[in-house]
């Protein structure tokens, strides 16, 4: 184990942190999103129903790794969402999948499904769906990159095959940092008794 910054024996997981401000969502941004979605739907109509992409949504981490991932993403506050812009990485494949798997069967119902998820307040220069409490889209409505991307620190942690150990998440940029409490994996049943 490594000594964490709080004097506890713990594995540190370093993640960035979003420092952007929240502000009212502009009508121009929403209009850009709606135009983007309608263009995708027009292309899908023109292409017919030839898309046979996978309808499954990327699997989330589970067990103790899920606890660490949730803590890291909460402390980070969506630093990686900055690149989502007004289109949130939504493309033909994602919209075709959502159309097949949701109750929104018409173009306008699908556009409304996304429009209803735009938060009243969002982070400046970030994804249109990046609101006060994180992403306002269900995982099934997100672009694949949003469900599979992990920053370097969290990605390295999730890819490691080491057994779970006490872990602390540290978010920030060196000038200001935030740290989680020490996260402890559940004790195996044999030890708990």
Residue, then its C-alpha position, 0 to 999 in steps of 0.5 A: x500500500x502507499x501512504x496517502x496525503x491524509x496519513x492513511x495507508x491507502x492507494x491514491x487515485x488522482x483525477x482532474x476537477x472541473x472548475x467551470x461556472x454554472x450558468x443559465x442554458x442559452x436558447x442558442x445552444x439548445x437550438x444547435x442541439x435540436x438542429x444536430x438531432x434533426x440532421x441525424x434523423x434525416x440521415x437515418x431516414x435516408x439510409x433506411x433501417x440498415x443500421x445493425x449496431x449493438x443495442x447494448x450500453x457499455x457496462x459500468x464498473x462493479x463492486x468496489x471499483x464502482x465505488x471508487x469510480x463513482x467517488x472519482x467522477x463525483x469529485x471530478x465534477x465532469x472535467x472530461x465533459x468539456x469536449x461534449x459541446x452542443x452535440x454531446x458526441x451524439x451521432x447516427x449510431x447512438x440515435x439509431x440505438x436510442x430509437x430502437x430501444x426507447x419508447x420515442x418512436x417518432x422523430x419529434x418524440x426522440x428530439x423531445x426526449x433529448x430536449x427535455x434532458x437539457x438542464x436549465x443551468x449548465x457548465x460554461x464551455x462544457x457538454x450541453x447535458x452537463x448540469x449541476x448534478x452531472x450528466x442529465x442523460x441516462x447511460x442508455x441515451x449517451x454517446x458510447x464515448x461518454x460511457x467508456x471514457x475514463x481519465x488517466x488516473x481512474x482509467x489506470x485504476x480500473x484497468x489494474x488487476x490488483x485486489x481491492x485495497x483501501x483507496x483515496x480519490x484526490x481531485x484537482x490541479x495541484x493548486x486546489x485539491x479535494x480528497x475523498x475519505x478513505x474508501x475501504x473494500x468490504x471485508x471477505x466473509x471469512x474475515x467478517x465473522 
